[in-house]
Amino acid sequence: MVAGNELVITKSFSFSVEKMSETNYSKLILNRVEIVEDLLVEDVLNFLRSTYVFDSEDAELIKSEKTSKRQAEKLLDLLSTKSNAAFYHFRTSLGEGYPHLVELLDEEVAAPRKVSTADNIQERGLLGFCHTIITQYSCRRGTNK
């Protein structure tokens, strides 16, 4: 399209960016500790780049982390912002090297964990505080019970 002396090129793209389902997001959260403990990011990153889950900027963010655990955490953080397709590509990337992680991701998500209420947290905090005070007092008096 020409407007005055300027050439304006327009393209319209029609695509939908779906958000990751709650189920898949929950699987990443519930299995985060195991994934972070076991995963070496270098084993999956090239595959995830080749399937367009991550671009070069994402890959640099992941690789810039100092430790392998931090890299795995960053990968999961970024992955959780992507689509269901990204989740399945990640699962596929685990392939032969991490069959135990694939099994974890394939499990049905259990009922949501019980969420602590403010009252429960406050009670536990108060009880913990009281226990600490009593313990310190007992130790000072030589009556360590």
Buried (B, 14 or more C-beta within 10 A) or exposed (E): EEEEEEEEEEEEEEEEEEEBEEEBBBBBEBBBEBBBEBBEBEEBBEBBBEBEBBEEEBBEBBEEBEEBBBBBBBBBEBBBEBBBEBBBBBBEBBEEEBEEBBEBBEEEBEEEEEEEEEEEEEEEEEEEEEEEEEEEEEEEEEEEE
